[in-house]
């Protein structure tokens, strides 16, 4: 049994039950963040190496820090001489990786690194007896997880696949796609409410704080919305938009129109439609910033549009910034900022954090969608007594202009280290802190705005109430995009669990039929 080899850790009842399934079948494991998916992977790794002593284990994670985190976990809980462990990164030369592959038993890597090596024929997956894909909801389309899983299923002699995720998404066809790509034969799913998980988790106190949209903001909203409606009407009149004007539908239409134009089609209706579409997207973004973010983030975005217009970067932007409504909205916005007015969520957040500091709360994560908002929140929170807040964002993408923020992986790890030590007590983060990174448990998670994704909502929520009681607080402006996004995620999460259970049932029925067929064949022969 693996638990006889494990050091400093004992599996919980549900981990043992899941492990038993994983031993026999390629398994998709859906478990809340912080409930011990890595221990299941470790137990299964021990099992496979004992069963196939000359084989290898390949453990993939979407980022290098996460792959390194898994490596350190294995080192901590395995006897020193049980297996040779290696971390593969792009910093190690291809020649050295080829040699390391031959001499290693458990390899931790990002999918990009392994996929490149396989394409360059540095090695193959023949001797791999277990492929683990963490955050396997990414195993779709052209992501390298899919390519590696395909190669593995073609090449490996003794196959076993383990897919790990906190949330595979709400779309049944996507969950089926992940299962198909990984050759999944069984699904093990648990939630915070599962009877065998409940005893190990702490109480999560959940609250939604609903705030009114300020009267002073309404004139700006009306001006921008009037412009937006005109653009939508234009797209309909041009017989280009036939669906509801959701963000996704307008972005899809823009993509379609740009594809037509790129083929050399200079039809006036298509060109004018592309311009109207680009303007509608920008106005929709302005409205989202006004309703859900901060006035300063909207001001900065509008200033950027004026700058683009001056530099003749875009015909659509030039036309938009000449509109009287757009200019009037900008003047009103500037006046509100001069009066020190802001989105009420920002003031409410400061009030909440001040209260948490009085209650001696150790660690808080505040999540927000946009870097501009994250920077503003952090600046405001640092004016409070006892607060040492830090911006926590991803790496700076190439081509980003002056004033853009970004943290290298090394800087991210240093901030996490200081957060763990208590030198920093609040992380104000974009989606970078949702999955993967080894962030210590926090006492409270605050959503500055709701998000429409079930996957991301589950991952954010999983940052608290594991080893100690936690709070989840969602800030929401009534009758705005905030409300729409909250309910979108709520229904997607319910849909996700229903879809997973349906697929689990289908797999179980399929396995039962196969078993019955085999038994019939035995009686015949």
C-alpha positions in Angstrom: 0.0 0.0 0.0 1.3 3.5 -0.8 0.5 4.8 2.7 3.3 2.6 4.1 5.8 4.5 1.9 4.3 8.0 2.4 6.2 10.3 4.8 4.5 12.9 7.1 1.1 12.6 5.5 -1.9 10.2 5.8 -4.6 10.0 3.2 -8.2 10.9 4.1 -11.1 8.5 3.6 -12.2 10.1 0.3 -8.7 10.2 -1.0 -8.4 6.5 -0.4 -11.7 5.8 -2.1 -10.7 8.0 -5.2 -7.3 6.3 -5.3 -8.9 2.9 -5.5 -10.7 3.9 -8.7 -7.6 5.6 -10.2 -5.6 2.4 -9.7 -8.0 0.5 -12.0 -9.1 3.1 -14.6 -8.1 6.2 -16.3 -9.8 8.7 -14.0 -11.0 12.3 -14.1 -10.8 13.6 -10.5 -12.9 16.7 -9.7 -12.1 18.0 -6.2 -12.3 21.5 -4.6 -9.0 23.5 -4.4 -7.1 22.6 -1.3 -8.6 19.1 -0.7 -5.6 17.1 -1.7 -5.6 16.2 -5.4 -1.8 16.0 -5.3 -1.8 13.3 -2.6 -4.0 11.1 -4.8 -1.4 11.7 -7.7 1.4 10.7 -5.3 -0.3 7.5 -4.1 -1.0 6.5 -7.7 2.6 7.3 -8.7 3.9 5.0 -5.9 1.4 2.2 -7.1 2.5 2.5 -10.7 6.3 2.5 -9.9 5.9 -0.6 -7.7 3.8 -2.3 -10.3 6.2 -1.3 -13.2 9.6 -0.8 -11.6 11.4 0.2 -14.9 8.8 2.8 -15.9 8.4 6.5 -15.6 5.8 8.9 -14.2 5.0 12.2 -16.1 3.4 14.9 -14.1 2.3 17.9 -16.1 1.1 21.3 -14.8 0.2 24.5 -16.8 3.0 26.7 -15.2 6.5 26.2 -14.1 5.9 27.4 -10.5 3.0 24.8 -10.2 5.2 22.0 -11.7 7.9 22.9 -9.1 5.3 23.0 -6.3 4.3 19.4 -7.2 7.9 18.3 -7.3 8.5 19.8 -3.8 5.4 18.0 -2.5 6.6 14.7 -3.8 10.1 15.3 -2.3 8.6 16.1 1.1 6.4 13.0 1.2 8.5 10.3 -0.5 11.5 8.5 1.0 14.7 9.9 -0.4 15.8 7.0 -2.4 12.3 5.9 -3.6 12.6 7.5 -7.1 14.7 10.1 -8.9 12.7 13.3 -9.4 13.4 15.9 -12.1 11.9 19.3 -13.1 11.9 20.0 -16.8 12.0 23.6 -17.9 12.9 25.5 -21.1 16.0 26.8 -19.3 17.5 23.3 -19.4 19.1 22.5 -22.8 17.4 20.0 -25.1 20.5 17.8 -25.0 20.5 17.7 -21.2 16.7 17.1 -21.1 17.2 14.0 -23.3 19.7 12.6 -20.9 17.6 13.5 -17.8 14.6 11.7 -19.4 16.6 8.5 -19.6 17.8 8.7 -16.0 14.7 10.0 -14.3 11.7 8.1 -12.8 9.3 11.0 -12.0 9.4 14.0 -14.3 7.5 17.3 -13.6 7.1 19.7 -16.4 4.9 22.2 -18.3 3.1 20.7 -21.3 4.8 23.1 -23.7 8.3 21.7 -22.7 7.3 18.0 -23.2 5.3 18.7 -26.4 8.3 20.4 -28.0 10.6 17.5 -27.0 8.2 15.0 -28.4 7.9 16.9 -31.7 11.7 17.1 -31.9 11.9 13.3 -31.2 14.1 13.7 -28.2 12.4 10.8 -26.5 9.0 9.0 -26.6 6.4 8.0 -24.0 6.7 4.3 -24.3 8.0 3.7 -20.7 5.6 6.1 -19.0 3.2 4.1 -16.8 1.3 7.1 -15.5 0.5 10.4 -17.2 -0.9 13.1 -14.7 -2.4 16.3 -16.1 -3.2 18.9 -13.5 -5.7 21.6 -14.3 -6.9 19.2 -17.0 -9.9 21.4 -18.0 -7.3 22.8 -20.4 -7.1 19.5 -22.2 -9.1 20.8 -25.2 -8.5 21.9 -28.8 -4.8 22.6 -29.6 -3.5 23.0 -26.1 -0.4 20.8 -25.6 -2.1 18.7 -23.0 -4.2 17.3 -25.9 -1.2 16.5 -28.0 0.7 14.8 -25.2 -2.4 12.7 -24.2 -2.8 11.6 -27.8 0.9 10.6 -28.1 0.8 8.8 -24.8 -2.2 6.8 -25.8 -0.4 5.8 -29.0 3.0 5.0 -27.5 2.8 3.9 -23.8 3.1 0.1 -23.0 1.4 0.3 -19.6 -1.1 3.1 -19.7 -2.8 4.9 -16.9 -4.1 8.5 -17.0 -5.1 10.8 -14.2 -6.8 14.1 -14.9 -7.0 16.6 -12.0 -9.2 19.7 -11.8 -11.3 21.7 -9.4 -13.8 22.5 -12.2 -13.9 21.2 -15.8 -16.5 23.8 -16.9 -20.2 23.9 -17.4 -20.5 22.7 -21.0 -21.3 19.0 -21.2 -19.7 18.7 -24.7 -16.5 20.2 -23.3 -16.4 17.8 -20.3 -17.0 15.0 -22.8 -14.1 16.4 -25.0 -11.7 16.5 -22.0 -12.8 12.9 -21.1 -12.3 11.7 -24.7 -8.9 13.3 -25.1 -7.7 11.7 -21.9 -9.3 8.3 -22.5 -11.3 8.7 -19.2 -13.0 5.5 -18.0 -14.3 6.8 -14.6 -15.0 10.1 -12.9 -14.6 10.8 -9.2 -16.3 14.0 -8.1 -16.6 15.6 -4.7 -17.8 19.0 -3.6 -17.5 20.9 -0.3 -20.9 19.4 0.6 -19.9 15.8 -0.1 -20.4 13.7 3.1 -16.9 12.3 3.1 -15.3 15.7 2.4 -17.3 17.8 4.8 -15.6 16.7 8.0 -12.2 17.8 6.7 -13.2 21.4 5.7 -13.9 24.4 7.8 -17.1 26.6 7.7 -17.3 29.0 4.8 -19.4 32.1 5.6 -20.7 33.5 2.3 -22.2 37.0 1.8 -23.2 39.2 -1.2 -23.1 42.9 -0.6 -25.5 44.7 -2.9 -25.0 48.4 -3.5 -27.0 51.0 -5.5 -25.7 52.4 -8.8 -24.9 56.1 -8.0 -27.3 58.7 -9.3 -24.3 60.8 -10.4 -23.1 58.1 -12.7 -26.4 57.7 -14.5 -26.0 60.5 -17.0 -22.7 59.1 -18.2 -24.3 55.7 -18.5 -27.2 57.1 -20.6 -24.9 59.0 -22.9 -22.7 55.9 -23.6 -25.7 53.5 -23.8 -27.4 55.7 -26.4 -24.3 55.6 -28.6 -24.1 51.8 -28.0 -27.7 51.3 -29.0 -27.2 53.2 -32.2 -24.3 51.0 -33.2 -26.3 47.8 -32.5 -29.2 49.2 -34.5 -26.8 50.0 -37.4 -25.5 46.4 -37.3 -29.1 45.1 -37.4 -30.0 47.4 -40.3 -27.0 46.3 -42.3 -28.3 42.7 -41.9 -25.1 41.7 -40.0 -26.4 41.1 -36.5 -29.2 38.6 -36.0 -28.6 37.4 -32.4 -28.9 39.2 -29.1 -26.1 41.8 -28.7 -24.2 40.0 -26.0 -20.5 40.6 -25.5 -19.7 37.1 -27.0 -22.0 37.6 -30.0 -20.5 41.0 -30.9 -17.0 39.7 -30.6 -17.8 36.7 -32.8 -19.4 39.0 -35.4 -16.2 41.2 -35.4 -14.1 38.1 -35.9 -16.3 37.0 -38.8 -16.2 40.4 -40.5 -12.4 40.8 -40.1 -12.0 37.3 -41.7 -14.1 38.4 -44.7 -12.1 41.6 -45.0 -8.8 39.8 -44.8 -9.7 37.7 -47.9 -9.8 41.0 -49.9 -13.5 41.7 -49.7 -13.9 45.5 -49.8 -17.7 45.6 -49.7 -18.9 48.9 -48.2 -21.5 47.2 -46.0 -18.9 44.8 -44.5 -16.3 47.6 -43.9 -18.9 49.9 -42.3 -20.2 47.0 -40.3 -16.7 46.2 -39.0 -16.3 49.9 -37.9 -19.7 49.9 -36.1 -18.8 46.5 -34.5 -15.5 47.9 -33.2 -17.2 50.9 -31.7 -20.0 48.8 -30.1 -17.3 46.6 -28.4 -15.5 49.7 -27.1 -18.7 51.3 -25.8 -19.7 48.0 -24.1 -16.3 48.0 -22.4 -16.8 51.6 -21.3 -20.2 50.7 -19.8 -18.7 47.7 -18.0 -15.9 49.8 -16.5 -18.4 52.4 -15.3 -20.8 49.9 -13.8 -18.3 47.4 -12.3 -14.8 48.9 -11.9 -13.6 52.4 -10.9 -14.1 55.8 -12.5 -10.3 56.1 -12.8 -10.1 52.9 -14.9 -12.8 54.3 -17.3 -11.0 57.7 -17.5 -7.7 56.0 -18.4 -9.4 53.8 -21.1 -11.2 56.9 -22.6 -7.9 58.8 -22.6 -6.3 55.9 -24.4 -9.0 56.1 -27.1 -8.4 59.8 -27.6 -4.7 59.1 -27.9 -5.3 56.4 -30.5 -7.5 58.9 -32.4 -4.8 61.6 -32.4 -2.3 59.0 -33.7 -4.7 57.9 -36.5 -4.5 54.3 -35.3 -8.1 53.4 -36.0 -10.9 54.7 -38.1 -13.5 53.4 -35.7 -11.8 55.1 -32.7 -11.5 58.4 -34.6 -15.2 58.3 -35.4 -16.2 57.4 -31.9 -14.1 60.1 -30.2 -15.8 62.8 -32.4 -19.3 61.8 -31.1 -20.8 64.6 -28.9 -22.2 62.0 -26.5 -18.7 60.4 -26.0 -17.1 63.8 -25.3 -19.9 64.9 -23.0 -19.6 61.6 -21.1 -15.8 62.2 -20.7 -16.3 65.7 -19.4 -18.8 64.5 -16.8 -16.5 61.7 -15.8 -13.6 64.1 -15.2 -15.9 66.3 -13.1 -16.9 63.4 -10.9 -13.3 62.4 -10.3 -12.4 66.0 -9.4 -15.1 65.8 -6.7 -13.4 62.6 -5.4 -16.4 60.4 -6.3 -15.8 56.7 -7.0 -17.6 53.4 -7.5 -19.3 52.6 -4.1 -17.7 49.2 -4.2 -14.3 50.8 -3.6 -15.5 52.6 -0.4 -17.4 49.5 0.8 -14.2 47.4 0.3 -12.2 49.8 2.4 -14.8 49.6 5.1 -14.8 45.7 5.0 -11.0 45.5 5.1 -10.7 48.0 8.0 -13.2 45.9 9.9 -11.2 42.7 9.1 -8.0 44.4 10.4 -9.7 45.3 13.7 -10.7 41.6 14.0 -7.0 40.7 13.5 -7.6 38.9 10.2 -4.3 37.5 9.0 -4.6 37.2 5.2 -7.1 38.4 2.6 -7.2 38.1 -1.2 -9.2 40.7 -3.1 -9.9 39.6 -6.7 -10.6 41.9 -9.6 -10.8 41.4 -13.3 -8.6 44.3 -14.5 -5.1 45.4 -13.7 -6.1 49.1 -13.6 -8.7 48.3 -10.9 -6.3 46.1 -9.0 -3.7 49.0 -8.8 -6.3 51.5 -7.7 -7.7 49.1 -5.0 -4.2 48.4 -3.7 -3.4 52.1 -3.4 -6.6 52.8 -1.5 -6.2 49.8 0.9 -2.7 50.8 1.8 -4.1 54.1 3.2 -5.7 51.9 6.0 -4.1 51.3 9.4 -2.4 47.9 9.6 -2.7 47.1 5.9 0.2 46.0 3.7 -1.4 45.3 0.4 0.4 44.2 -2.8 -0.7 44.1 -6.4 -0.5 40.5 -7.7 -0.7 40.2 -11.5 0.6 38.0 -14.2 3.7 38.6 -16.4 3.7 41.6 -18.6 2.7 40.7 -22.2 4.9 41.9 -25.0 3.7 45.0 -26.8 2.0 46.5 -23.7 2.5 50.2 -23.5 3.9 52.6 -20.9 2.4 52.3 -17.5 1.4 48.6 -17.9 2.1 46.4 -14.9 3.5 42.9 -14.8 5.3 40.6 -12.4 7.9 38.0 -13.4 7.5 34.5 -12.0 10.4 35.2 -9.6 8.6 38.4 -8.3 5.3 36.5 -7.9 7.1 33.8 -5.8 8.7 36.5 -3.6 5.3 38.1 -3.0 3.8 34.7 -2.1 6.7 34.1 0.3 6.2 37.4 2.0 2.4 36.8 2.1 3.0 33.4 3.8 5.4 35.0 6.4 2.8 37.7 7.2 4.9 40.6 5.9 2.1 41.3 3.3 -1.4 40.7 4.6 -3.5 41.5 1.5 -3.1 40.4 -2.1 -5.0 42.4 -4.6 -5.0 40.0 -7.6 -6.2 39.4 -11.1 -7.0 35.8 -12.3 -3.3 34.8 -11.7 -4.1 33.8 -8.1 -7.1 31.6 -9.1 -5.3 28.4 -10.0 -2.1 26.6 -9.5 0.2 28.9 -7.5 1.0 27.7 -3.9 -0.7 30.6 -2.1 -1.2 30.1 1.6 -4.8 29.7 2.9 -6.5 33.0 3.5 -9.1 34.1 6.1 -11.3 36.0 3.6 -11.7 36.1 -0.2 -13.4 39.2 -1.7 -14.7 39.5 -5.2 -14.6 43.1 -6.2 -17.0 42.1 -9.0 -18.8 38.8 -9.8 -17.4 36.8 -12.8 -19.4 34.8 -15.3 -17.1 31.8 -15.2 -18.0 28.8 -13.0 -14.4 27.5 -13.2 -12.9 30.7 -12.0 -15.5 31.2 -9.3 -14.8 27.7 -7.8 -11.1 28.3 -8.0 -11.3 31.7 -6.2 -13.6 30.3 -3.5 -11.1 27.4 -2.9 -8.5 29.8 -1.5 -10.3 29.9 1.9 -12.1 27.7 4.5 -9.8 24.7 4.3 -7.9 24.4 7.6 -9.6 27.3 9.3 -13.0 29.0 9.0 -13.2 31.5 6.1 -15.3 34.2 4.5 -16.3 34.7 0.9 -17.7 38.2 0.1 -19.0 39.3 -3.3 -19.5 43.0 -4.0 -22.2 43.8 -6.5 -23.8 46.9 -8.0 -27.6 46.3 -8.4 -29.1 46.2 -11.9 -25.8 46.2 -13.7 -23.5 43.7 -15.4 -22.5 42.6 -11.9 -25.8 41.0 -11.3 -25.9 39.3 -14.8 -22.4 37.8 -14.2 -23.2 36.5 -10.8 -26.2 34.6 -12.0 -24.4 33.4 -15.1 -21.7 31.7 -12.9 -24.3 30.4 -10.4 -26.3 28.6 -13.1 -23.1 27.4 -14.9 -21.9 25.8 -11.7 -25.1 23.9 -11.2 -25.1 22.9 -14.8 -21.5 21.7 -14.5 -22.2 19.3 -11.6 -25.2 18.0 -13.4 -23.2 17.4 -16.6 -20.3 15.7 -14.7 -22.7 13.4 -12.9 -24.5 12.5 -16.2 -21.2 11.6 -17.9 -20.1 9.7 -14.8 -23.3 7.7 -15.0 -22.8 7.1 -18.8 -19.2 5.8 -18.1 -20.5 3.5 -15.3 -23.2 2.0 -17.6 -20.6 1.5 -20.3 -18.2 -0.2 -17.9 -21.1 -2.4 -16.6 -22.0 -3.5 -20.2 -18.4 -4.3 -20.9 -18.1 -6.4 -17.7 -21.3 -8.3 -18.6 -20.0 -9.0 -22.2 -16.7 -10.4 -20.7 -18.7 -12.6 -18.3 -20.8 -13.9 -21.2 -17.7 -14.7 -23.2 -16.2 -16.6 -20.3 -19.4 -18.8 -20.0 -19.3 -19.5 -23.8 -15.7 -20.7 -23.7 
